[in-house]
Amino acid sequence: MLEYFRFHADLPHPQPARPVYQRRAPGSGWPEHCPPIRAASAFGWDVINPFDMRFVRDDEGNWDIAEAVSVESDVDFGDGTSPHPQVNAWFWDKGQTRPHVITDNTYAAIRHQCKVSTYLFLHTDPGWMLGMRDIPMPGAGDEKPWRIMDAVVETDWYFPAHPWHCVIELPRIETSPIGEVTIEAGQPLCRLVPLQRADFVATEMDNDTFGELYDEGQAWLAKFGKEPNGDDLDITGQYARQQEPATFEVHPSDGDPIGPQ
């Protein structure tokens, strides 16, 4: 349901998301031991950062990339033309008017944001969109000083002339002493999540429906719970064994399929 095209054949393919991204010390109860958290971590595809990026902040709070990389596409449309070169990261401009106007007061509030190219053209089946979000890494929030801004892009009908980009937020000088941030090549940059376009409604259930569902839940606990301790039952592993998580693959045009990890 997702088709992608790399800006250059040497750039990385997206990768199926992984249930675990960190090596932990021995022990039980780590966040990623929770089946719903593992399912969320493995939901979607990861965009891989192709180049080392080192961002540096000056004394006035303005960020810049130390060495931006400009890539020329190897795509040939047959008439000698190809997409315009694409730089890997760029910031908003003060006083900019294109592609949209940014007033000075707004610029002051968003100058820590940077647009980073995914180097991917993306297209989805009719009725499907893509969410762009951060990589969910349980327990790693304090270790990464940058984050991805959430976005929903309508990739079933909008196909821009340039690869899609995500927006990262770097530490603000008003709230953080961090003045340098590095995102290494090969590191997951952002997550792509399939979203179906629909009118979604949340409806409160009536008492009878609630009662039926509650009884079903209690019957499940009675069947699969073990080692009762008062009102508590041990259901370790039972939910995970019955879980039916979504699976994600990548099918490169020039290689073997890349399955869940």
FENLINWO-V609973 format. One line per field, one symbol per residue. phi: phi as a letter, one per 40 degrees, with the letter a starting at -180 (. if undefined). psi: psi as a letter, one per 30 degrees, with the letter a starting at -180 (. if undefined). burial: I if it has 16 or more other ideal C-beta (glycine too) atoms within 10 Angstrom, else O. Layout:
phi: ???
psi: ???
burial: ???
This chain:
phi: .bbbbccaccccccbdcbcbbbcbcdibgcdcccdcccccccchbcccccbcbbbbbcccgccaccacbbbccccbchbgcadcdbccaabcbcgcbbcacbccccdccbcccbcbccfbcbabcdgbbbcbacccbdgbdccbcbacccabbcccbbbccbccbbbbbcccccbaccbabbbccgcdcabbbcbccaccbbbccccccdcccccccccccccbcafcbgccbcbdgccccbcbccbbbbbccbacdbcdb
psi: fkklkkekfflkllkklkfkfkkllkllgleffkeeeeeeegjakkkkkfkkkjkkkaffgkllkejkkkkkkgkjgfgfllllkklfklllkkgkfkflkjleeeeffgfgkkkkkfgkkkkllkgklkkklljjjkfgeffjgllkkklkkifffjjlfllkllklklkkfffkfkgkkkjlkfkkelkkkkkkkljkkkkklleeeeeeeeeeeeeeeeefllikjbgkkjgkfeeeffkilllklkjlfgalkjak.
burial: OIOIOIIIOOIIIIOIIIIIIOOOOOOOOOIIOOIOIIOIIIIIIIIIIIIOIOIOIOOOOOIOIOOOOOIOIOOOOOOOOOIOOIOIIOIIOOOOOOOOOIOOOOIOOOIIIIOIIIIIIIIIOOOIIIOIIIIIIIOOOOOOOIIIOOOOIOIIOOOOOOIIIIIIOIIIIOOOOOOOIOIOOOOIIIIIIIIOOOOOOOOOOOOOOOOOOOOOOOOOOOOOOOOOOOOOOOOOOIOOOOOOOOOIOIOOOOOOOIOOO
